[in-house]
Amino acid sequence: MKKIIASAIAGAFLLGATAPSFAQSYRAQHHGPARHGPVRVEKHVTKKVIVRKDRWARGHALPRQYRQSYVRDYHRYHLRAPGRGQRWVRVDNQFILINSITGMIAALAAAR
């Protein structure tokens, strides 16, 4: 009986000595360090301001988006009276005389 108890105690020591050994996880050994939490991706947004300066020329067509702002009181801006089928249009800081049907530019004037 003493031999059985002694062998049980010896076996417990042998098993106990191997149990507290710390082994690394499978992931840490084969896939690099384990990650804790989500991965943060930083974004840097840069704002670009584009100033578009259109250069208009006689004989070219004015795009439709600029044909909406007609100038009815052209005398106020010291502009000559538009001819038949023509209209003054204000685009940014310029006055443009266009053909009201085709949108072709007939004359240009700077704002005063």
C-alpha positions as CSV (number, residue, x, y, z in Angstrom):
1,M,0.0,0.0,0.0
2,K,2.8,2.4,0.8
3,K,4.3,1.6,-2.7
4,I,1.0,2.5,-4.4
5,I,0.7,5.8,-2.5
6,A,4.4,6.6,-3.1
7,S,4.0,5.9,-6.8
8,A,0.8,8.0,-7.0
9,I,2.6,10.9,-5.3
10,A,5.6,10.5,-7.6
11,G,3.2,10.4,-10.6
12,A,1.4,13.5,-9.4
13,F,4.7,15.4,-9.1
14,L,5.7,14.3,-12.6
15,L,2.4,15.3,-14.1
16,G,2.2,18.5,-12.0
17,A,5.6,19.5,-13.2
18,T,4.5,19.5,-16.9
19,A,1.1,21.0,-16.4
20,P,2.1,24.5,-15.4
21,S,4.5,24.9,-18.3
22,F,3.2,27.7,-20.6
23,A,3.0,27.1,-24.3
24,Q,2.4,29.7,-26.9
25,S,-0.8,29.5,-28.8
26,Y,-0.9,28.1,-32.3
27,R,-1.7,31.5,-33.8
28,A,1.3,33.1,-32.2
29,Q,3.7,30.5,-33.5
30,H,2.5,30.3,-37.0
31,H,0.7,33.6,-37.9
32,G,2.6,36.3,-36.2
33,P,1.5,38.1,-33.0
34,A,-2.1,37.8,-32.0
35,R,-4.0,41.0,-32.5
36,H,-6.3,42.5,-29.9
37,G,-9.2,44.6,-31.1
38,P,-10.0,46.0,-34.6
39,V,-7.3,47.3,-36.9
40,R,-7.3,51.1,-37.2
41,V,-6.9,52.7,-40.6
42,E,-6.2,56.4,-40.6
43,K,-7.4,58.5,-43.5
44,H,-6.0,61.9,-44.3
45,V,-8.3,64.1,-46.4
46,T,-6.8,67.0,-48.2
47,K,-9.2,69.6,-49.7
48,K,-8.3,71.0,-53.1
49,V,-9.8,74.3,-54.2
50,I,-9.9,74.6,-57.9
51,V,-10.6,78.1,-59.3
52,R,-11.8,77.8,-62.8
53,K,-11.3,80.7,-65.0
54,D,-13.0,80.4,-68.4
55,R,-11.7,82.4,-71.2
56,W,-14.5,83.3,-73.6
57,A,-13.8,84.2,-77.2
58,R,-16.0,85.6,-80.0
59,G,-17.4,82.9,-82.3
60,H,-17.4,80.2,-79.6
61,A,-20.6,78.9,-78.1
62,L,-21.4,79.7,-74.5
63,P,-22.4,76.6,-72.5
64,R,-26.0,76.3,-71.6
65,Q,-25.4,76.5,-67.9
66,Y,-24.2,80.1,-68.3
67,R,-27.0,81.3,-70.5
68,Q,-29.6,81.7,-67.7
69,S,-28.6,85.0,-66.1
70,Y,-29.8,87.6,-68.6
71,V,-29.0,91.2,-68.1
72,R,-32.2,93.3,-68.8
73,D,-30.9,96.7,-67.6
74,Y,-27.8,96.9,-69.8
75,H,-27.8,100.7,-69.5
76,R,-27.0,100.5,-65.8
77,Y,-23.8,98.6,-66.7
78,H,-22.9,101.0,-69.6
79,L,-23.5,98.3,-72.2
80,R,-24.8,99.0,-75.7
81,A,-28.2,97.9,-76.7
82,P,-28.3,94.3,-77.9
83,G,-29.2,93.7,-81.5
84,R,-32.2,91.7,-82.7
85,G,-31.9,88.1,-81.5
86,Q,-29.1,88.9,-79.0
87,R,-29.0,89.2,-75.2
88,W,-26.4,90.2,-72.6
89,V,-25.5,87.5,-70.1
90,R,-23.5,88.0,-67.0
91,V,-20.9,85.3,-66.2
92,D,-18.8,85.8,-63.1
93,N,-17.4,89.3,-63.6
94,Q,-18.0,89.6,-67.4
95,F,-20.8,90.6,-69.6
96,I,-21.1,88.5,-72.8
97,L,-23.3,89.4,-75.7
98,I,-24.7,86.1,-77.2
99,N,-27.1,85.1,-79.9
100,S,-30.2,84.0,-78.0
101,I,-30.9,81.0,-80.1
102,T,-27.5,79.5,-80.8
103,G,-25.5,80.8,-77.8
104,M,-22.7,82.0,-80.0
105,I,-20.6,84.8,-78.5
106,A,-20.8,88.1,-80.3
107,A,-19.0,90.5,-77.9
108,L,-17.4,90.6,-74.5
109,A,-17.3,93.4,-71.9
110,A,-15.7,93.5,-68.4
111,A,-17.8,94.6,-65.4
112,R,-17.2,98.1,-64.2
